């Protein structure tokens, strides 16, 4: 049984306001361990320094976008099974399909509320306690 307060989350978004909103949502769900990164390059480095249970990553970012980071994770023998939740304001079905076909565990549209984020996490981990 997965408990929300035991999850170790890597949250990646270039917008501080979105990271703050997502962290508030995670805290309301009961997730206490959140590492915030403002870019995918830094997130990639973090993944080699510490173990995370899930990555929640924005798609559109400068330098390396979330889809590029997802490809790197899925191509890495050690990290490839790590759940990866892609979040984006993009709602076009072909973009959602592109993320899921690339290996995203779940796609969540921004902005979102705690129940939507909980649902995304429960699709990955099952019912959270």
MIVEXNU-733522 format. One line per field, with one value per residue: residue in three letters; x, y, z of N, C-alpha, C in turn. Coordinates in nm, 3 decimals, padded with zeros to 5 digits. Layout:
BEGIN
residu	c(ALA,...)
n.c1	c(X,...)
n.c2	c(Y,...)
n.c3	c(Z,...)
ca.c1	c(X,...)
ca.c2	c(Y,...)
ca.c3	c(Z,...)
c.c1	c(X,...)
c.c2	c(Y,...)
c.c3	c(Z,...)
This chain:
BEGIN
residu	c(UNK,UNK,UNK,UNK,UNK,UNK,UNK,UNK,UNK,UNK,UNK,UNK,UNK,UNK,UNK,UNK,UNK,UNK,UNK,UNK,UNK,UNK,UNK,UNK,UNK,UNK,UNK,UNK,UNK,UNK,UNK,UNK,UNK,UNK,UNK,UNK,UNK,UNK,UNK,UNK,UNK,UNK,UNK,UNK,UNK,UNK,UNK,UNK,UNK,UNK,UNK,UNK,UNK,UNK,UNK,UNK,UNK,UNK,UNK,UNK,UNK,UNK,UNK,UNK,UNK,UNK,UNK,UNK,UNK,UNK,UNK,UNK,UNK,UNK,UNK,UNK,UNK,UNK,UNK,UNK,UNK,UNK,UNK,UNK,UNK,UNK,UNK,UNK,UNK,UNK,UNK,UNK,UNK,UNK,UNK,UNK,UNK,UNK,UNK,UNK,UNK,UNK,UNK,UNK,UNK,UNK,UNK,UNK,UNK,UNK,UNK,UNK,UNK,UNK,UNK,UNK,UNK,UNK,UNK,UNK,UNK,UNK,UNK,UNK,UNK,UNK,UNK,UNK,UNK)
n.c1	c(00.085,00.062,00.157,00.080,00.242,00.487,00.591,00.846,00.895,00.991,00.963,00.924,00.939,00.957,00.838,00.806,00.565,00.394,00.527,00.499,00.217,00.171,00.316,00.171,-00.069,00.025,00.106,-00.144,-00.259,-00.109,00.154,00.478,00.749,00.906,01.103,01.202,01.266,01.383,01.439,01.485,01.740,01.872,01.703,01.756,02.018,01.966,01.828,02.028,02.155,01.986,01.714,01.393,01.040,00.858,00.837,00.717,00.652,00.675,00.595,00.669,00.957,01.254,01.572,01.596,01.317,01.025,00.949,01.187,01.334,01.181,01.231,01.508,01.494,01.346,01.524,01.729,01.879,01.863,01.675,01.445,01.200,01.082,00.799,00.648,00.497,00.353,00.293,00.102,-00.016,-00.111,-00.369,-00.436,-00.529,-00.342,-00.100,-00.119,-00.130,00.122,00.292,00.214,00.273,00.547,00.614,00.516,00.366,00.126,-00.078,-00.138,-00.343,-00.266,-00.416,-00.442,-00.621,-00.598,-00.755,-00.734,-00.462,-00.417,-00.565,-00.406,-00.169,-00.272,-00.337,-00.090,00.017,-00.189,-00.453,-00.403,-00.296)
n.c2	c(-00.118,00.213,00.511,00.854,01.034,00.909,00.924,01.028,01.298,01.440,01.749,01.934,02.235,02.529,02.761,02.940,02.999,02.794,02.571,02.626,02.616,02.346,02.219,02.298,02.165,01.899,01.883,01.914,01.675,01.510,01.456,01.492,01.508,01.681,01.769,02.050,02.160,02.394,02.347,02.105,02.006,02.037,01.871,01.622,01.583,01.569,01.326,01.144,01.167,01.113,00.902,00.896,00.857,00.931,01.143,01.461,01.657,01.954,02.019,02.220,02.389,02.592,02.523,02.224,02.035,01.890,01.657,01.577,01.521,01.309,01.118,01.074,00.961,00.726,00.597,00.527,00.269,00.233,00.419,00.388,00.270,00.441,00.616,00.874,01.171,01.376,01.719,01.981,02.279,02.233,02.099,01.957,01.658,01.510,01.592,01.501,01.226,01.200,01.242,01.027,00.810,00.836,00.745,00.857,00.817,00.921,01.189,01.517,01.799,02.143,02.437,02.259,02.098,01.982,01.730,01.636,01.600,01.409,01.198,01.147,01.057,00.831,00.675,00.587,00.472,00.337,00.333,00.598,00.639)
n.c3	c(00.000,-00.092,00.058,00.065,00.209,00.210,-00.042,-00.264,-00.449,-00.758,-00.883,-01.170,-01.331,-01.519,-01.436,-01.147,-01.012,-01.096,-00.995,-00.725,-00.695,-00.768,-00.566,-00.338,-00.395,-00.388,-00.119,00.004,-00.068,00.083,00.031,00.128,00.068,-00.157,-00.421,-00.588,-00.917,-01.156,-01.418,-01.682,-01.724,-01.479,-01.333,-01.448,-01.360,-01.083,-01.068,-01.083,-00.848,-00.639,-00.530,-00.670,-00.640,-00.827,-01.114,-01.178,-01.438,-01.631,-01.974,-02.168,-02.168,-02.151,-02.311,-02.241,-02.300,-02.137,-02.273,-02.395,-02.163,-02.065,-02.268,-02.220,-01.964,-02.015,-02.182,-02.017,-01.842,-01.564,-01.473,-01.627,-01.553,-01.378,-01.268,-01.460,-01.476,-01.701,-01.733,-01.871,-02.033,-02.277,-02.469,-02.691,-02.853,-03.006,-02.895,-02.633,-02.687,-02.802,-02.579,-02.413,-02.581,-02.587,-02.345,-02.110,-01.796,-01.709,-01.823,-01.738,-01.741,-01.718,-01.578,-01.263,-00.994,-00.649,-00.640,-00.906,-00.938,-00.742,-00.855,-01.081,-00.958,-00.832,-01.050,-01.115,-00.876,-00.749,-00.505,-00.283,00.050)
ca.c1	c(00.000,00.139,00.108,00.121,00.351,00.613,00.637,00.954,00.855,01.072,00.871,01.004,00.866,01.037,00.764,00.799,00.425,00.338,00.587,00.435,00.081,00.179,00.362,00.057,-00.158,00.088,00.097,-00.284,-00.282,-00.033,00.292,00.563,00.886,00.902,01.221,01.164,01.369,01.333,01.471,01.502,01.882,01.895,01.626,01.830,02.129,01.908,01.790,02.149,02.205,01.887,01.605,01.259,00.934,00.786,00.870,00.605,00.732,00.616,00.642,00.733,01.060,01.370,01.691,01.551,01.177,00.984,00.949,01.328,01.370,01.113,01.308,01.631,01.459,01.306,01.642,01.827,01.849,01.832,01.561,01.337,01.071,01.032,00.679,00.673,00.372,00.374,00.189,00.113,-00.139,-00.153,-00.480,-00.461,-00.520,-00.218,00.008,-00.137,-00.088,00.268,00.353,00.188,00.350,00.688,00.636,00.460,00.273,00.000,-00.073,-00.231,-00.351,-00.257,-00.398,-00.513,-00.651,-00.552,-00.818,-00.682,-00.326,-00.434,-00.607,-00.289,-00.081,-00.337,-00.324,00.045,00.048,-00.307,-00.514,-00.309,-00.346)
ca.c2	c(00.000,00.336,00.625,00.980,01.101,00.840,00.947,01.123,01.352,01.540,01.840,02.011,02.336,02.652,02.872,02.930,03.000,02.660,02.480,02.655,02.561,02.199,02.177,02.314,02.053,01.777,01.889,01.890,01.531,01.443,01.435,01.582,01.511,01.736,01.842,02.136,02.199,02.492,02.307,01.962,01.972,02.018,01.754,01.504,01.568,01.524,01.185,01.063,01.189,01.072,00.820,00.954,00.763,00.981,01.275,01.538,01.747,02.038,01.986,02.332,02.457,02.626,02.437,02.086,02.031,01.772,01.539,01.535,01.458,01.179,01.027,01.040,00.870,00.596,00.536,00.496,00.136,00.241,00.506,00.372,00.228,00.543,00.684,01.008,01.240,01.496,01.820,02.086,02.351,02.187,02.005,01.888,01.513,01.457,01.620,01.405,01.097,01.206,01.223,00.890,00.719,00.850,00.675,00.921,00.730,00.994,01.326,01.601,01.932,02.259,02.424,02.148,02.110,01.861,01.603,01.591,01.552,01.282,01.096,01.114,00.975,00.703,00.596,00.530,00.397,00.280,00.419,00.657,00.650)
ca.c3	c(00.000,-00.104,00.135,00.004,00.281,00.186,-00.178,-00.288,-00.578,-00.826,-00.951,-01.264,-01.408,-01.526,-01.375,-01.001,-00.969,-01.120,-00.896,-00.595,-00.699,-00.766,-00.433,-00.248,-00.425,-00.336,00.028,00.042,-00.086,00.188,-00.013,00.206,00.015,-00.292,-00.467,-00.700,-01.012,-01.252,-01.555,-01.704,-01.713,-01.336,-01.290,-01.494,-01.266,-00.955,-01.078,-01.067,-00.712,-00.539,-00.583,-00.664,-00.670,-00.944,-01.167,-01.233,-01.521,-01.734,-02.108,-02.238,-02.090,-02.234,-02.313,-02.259,-02.259,-02.062,-02.359,-02.406,-02.036,-02.064,-02.354,-02.150,-01.854,-02.071,-02.245,-01.913,-01.786,-01.421,-01.447,-01.726,-01.495,-01.287,-01.317,-01.512,-01.504,-01.783,-01.716,-01.971,-02.066,-02.408,-02.457,-02.818,-02.837,-03.063,-02.800,-02.523,-02.741,-02.820,-02.448,-02.367,-02.667,-02.551,-02.219,-01.992,-01.721,-01.703,-01.873,-01.663,-01.800,-01.628,-01.433,-01.202,-00.851,-00.578,-00.679,-01.036,-00.915,-00.668,-00.952,-01.162,-00.875,-00.807,-01.171,-01.111,-00.754,-00.687,-00.403,-00.187,00.188)
c.c1	c(00.089,00.075,00.165,00.241,00.485,00.671,00.746,00.937,00.959,00.977,00.952,00.915,00.948,00.967,00.749,00.655,00.361,00.397,00.522,00.295,00.083,00.223,00.250,-00.041,-00.103,00.079,-00.045,-00.322,-00.213,00.111,00.379,00.701,00.883,01.032,01.180,01.287,01.307,01.364,01.499,01.648,01.918,01.823,01.699,01.948,02.079,01.876,01.909,02.208,02.114,01.778,01.472,01.158,00.860,00.840,00.740,00.669,00.647,00.673,00.725,00.827,01.176,01.482,01.657,01.406,01.146,00.983,01.091,01.374,01.305,01.188,01.437,01.604,01.427,01.422,01.747,01.788,01.809,01.701,01.436,01.202,01.011,00.907,00.709,00.538,00.404,00.260,00.212,-00.021,-00.192,-00.261,-00.511,-00.436,-00.390,-00.098,00.001,-00.090,00.063,00.339,00.334,00.265,00.499,00.719,00.587,00.360,00.133,00.025,-00.177,-00.226,-00.346,-00.362,-00.481,-00.533,-00.604,-00.622,-00.765,-00.540,-00.329,-00.471,-00.489,-00.194,-00.141,-00.340,-00.188,00.062,-00.070,-00.355,-00.408,-00.374,-00.268)
c.c2	c(00.124,00.446,00.753,01.041,01.031,00.866,01.054,01.172,01.452,01.621,01.935,02.106,02.463,02.771,02.849,02.923,02.863,02.558,02.501,02.597,02.408,02.148,02.191,02.198,01.923,01.772,01.862,01.743,01.452,01.412,01.539,01.603,01.552,01.811,01.920,02.167,02.291,02.454,02.157,01.919,01.948,01.896,01.625,01.477,01.516,01.376,01.092,01.075,01.131,00.989,00.892,00.847,00.802,01.117,01.336,01.655,01.824,01.998,02.100,02.406,02.490,02.522,02.290,02.081,01.899,01.646,01.486,01.466,01.320,01.078,00.983,00.939,00.732,00.524,00.492,00.364,00.140,00.315,00.473,00.334,00.332,00.608,00.829,01.068,01.368,01.592,01.931,02.156,02.308,02.081,01.931,01.739,01.456,01.484,01.525,01.268,01.090,01.180,01.079,00.788,00.724,00.784,00.745,00.826,00.790,01.132,01.405,01.742,02.040,02.361,02.309,02.176,01.981,01.731,01.548,01.537,01.420,01.170,01.052,01.024,00.838,00.615,00.526,00.432,00.319,00.375,00.467,00.665,00.754)
c.c3	c(00.000,-00.020,00.074,00.075,00.266,00.047,-00.182,-00.432,-00.629,-00.914,-01.039,-01.344,-01.406,-01.463,-01.225,-00.952,-00.988,-01.023,-00.760,-00.589,-00.690,-00.629,-00.330,-00.269,-00.369,-00.184,00.076,00.027,00.025,00.149,00.054,00.146,-00.132,-00.318,-00.590,-00.786,-01.116,-01.397,-01.562,-01.691,-01.566,-01.282,-01.328,-01.400,-01.131,-00.955,-01.062,-00.927,-00.606,-00.606,-00.564,-00.700,-00.798,-00.983,-01.217,-01.306,-01.621,-01.870,-02.166,-02.142,-02.183,-02.218,-02.337,-02.213,-02.189,-02.145,-02.379,-02.278,-02.025,-02.149,-02.286,-02.037,-01.910,-02.139,-02.144,-01.844,-01.639,-01.395,-01.528,-01.669,-01.399,-01.346,-01.351,-01.550,-01.579,-01.757,-01.817,-01.986,-02.202,-02.394,-02.585,-02.802,-02.894,-02.972,-02.681,-02.567,-02.758,-02.687,-02.399,-02.450,-02.638,-02.417,-02.094,-01.927,-01.723,-01.762,-01.796,-01.720,-01.693,-01.669,-01.378,-01.054,-00.782,-00.619,-00.813,-01.022,-00.838,-00.764,-01.038,-01.084,-00.849,-00.932,-01.176,-00.994,-00.695,-00.577,-00.303,-00.051,00.262)
